[in-house]
Amino acid sequence: MLASRFMGMNWKDSFSLGALMNTRGLVELVALNIGYDLGILPPKIFAVMVLMSLVTTFLTGPLLNLTERITFRAGPVIHARRLGNP
């Protein structure tokens, strides 16, 4: 999110992009399984990483819905101020 904001995107789009970057669940699970099968990851670390992957993937939808609700409420107020209306 911060990298896209630094590159000039607005806050809403930056937050949405950051949330969507967390939907890497399937690729991450494949990589974790390979690391576990090769003995690189101990069982506890593997379990924590799988849980983190699932939680961040499942939270993507609610985070995007929250972003839309917040910008929908704030949108008309910000737009009215830009037009010079009280």
Secondary structure per residue as TSV (DSSP state, phi and psi in degrees):
chain	resnum	aa	ss	phi	psi
A	1	M	-	360.0	-47.2
A	2	L	H	-66.0	-35.4
A	3	A	H	-65.3	-42.7
A	4	S	H	-70.0	-33.6
A	5	R	H	-65.9	-40.7
A	6	F	H	-63.0	-30.9
A	7	M	T	-84.2	0.6
A	8	G	T	111.3	0.8
A	9	M	-	-75.0	155.5
A	10	N	-	-75.1	169.7
A	11	W	H	-63.4	-41.0
A	12	K	H	-62.8	-48.8
A	13	D	H	-66.9	-36.7
A	14	S	H	-63.9	-44.1
A	15	F	H	-65.4	-41.9
A	16	S	H	-62.3	-43.2
A	17	L	H	-63.3	-41.8
A	18	G	H	-63.3	-40.0
A	19	A	H	-67.6	-40.6
A	20	L	H	-69.6	-25.6
A	21	M	H	-67.1	-19.3
A	22	N	T	-81.0	-1.2
A	23	T	-	-89.3	42.3
A	24	R	-	-97.1	19.5
A	25	G	H	-53.3	-49.5
A	26	L	H	-66.3	-44.1
A	27	V	H	-64.7	-41.1
A	28	E	H	-65.5	-39.6
A	29	L	H	-64.7	-38.3
A	30	V	H	-63.5	-46.0
A	31	A	H	-63.9	-40.1
A	32	L	H	-64.6	-40.7
A	33	N	H	-64.0	-39.7
A	34	I	H	-64.7	-44.8
A	35	G	H	-62.4	-37.6
A	36	Y	H	-70.1	-42.6
A	37	D	H	-64.8	-33.1
A	38	L	T	-80.6	-7.0
A	39	G	T	84.6	11.6
A	40	I	-	-75.9	-38.4
A	41	L	S	-102.1	127.9
A	42	P	-	-71.6	159.6
A	43	P	H	-56.6	-39.0
A	44	K	H	-65.8	-45.3
A	45	I	H	-64.8	-40.0
A	46	F	H	-59.4	-46.1
A	47	A	H	-63.6	-42.5
A	48	V	H	-64.9	-42.3
A	49	M	H	-67.8	-38.4
A	50	V	H	-64.3	-44.7
A	51	L	H	-61.6	-43.1
A	52	M	H	-63.1	-40.1
A	53	S	H	-62.8	-43.3
A	54	L	H	-66.9	-43.4
A	55	V	H	-64.8	-45.8
A	56	T	H	-68.0	-33.1
A	57	T	H	-69.5	-42.4
A	58	F	H	-70.6	-24.7
A	59	L	T	-81.7	-9.8
A	60	T	H	-61.6	-48.7
A	61	G	H	-59.1	-52.8
A	62	P	H	-60.4	-35.2
A	63	L	H	-66.4	-39.8
A	64	L	H	-68.5	-38.0
A	65	N	H	-63.2	-40.5
A	66	L	H	-62.7	-41.2
A	67	T	H	-61.2	-44.3
A	68	E	H	-64.9	-41.0
A	69	R	H	-63.8	-43.1
A	70	I	H	-65.9	-44.7
A	71	T	H	-72.8	-27.6
A	72	F	H	-67.9	-39.9
A	73	R	H	-70.4	-41.3
A	74	A	H	-83.7	-20.8
A	75	G	H	-56.5	-55.8
A	76	P	H	-62.6	-33.7
A	77	V	H	-67.4	-45.8
A	78	I	H	-64.4	-42.0
A	79	H	H	-64.1	-40.7
A	80	A	H	-65.3	-37.1
A	81	R	H	-67.0	-35.9
A	82	R	H	-66.1	-32.5
A	83	L	T	-79.4	-8.3
A	84	G	T	90.0	7.9
A	85	N	-	-82.5	148.5
A	86	P	-	-72.2	360.0
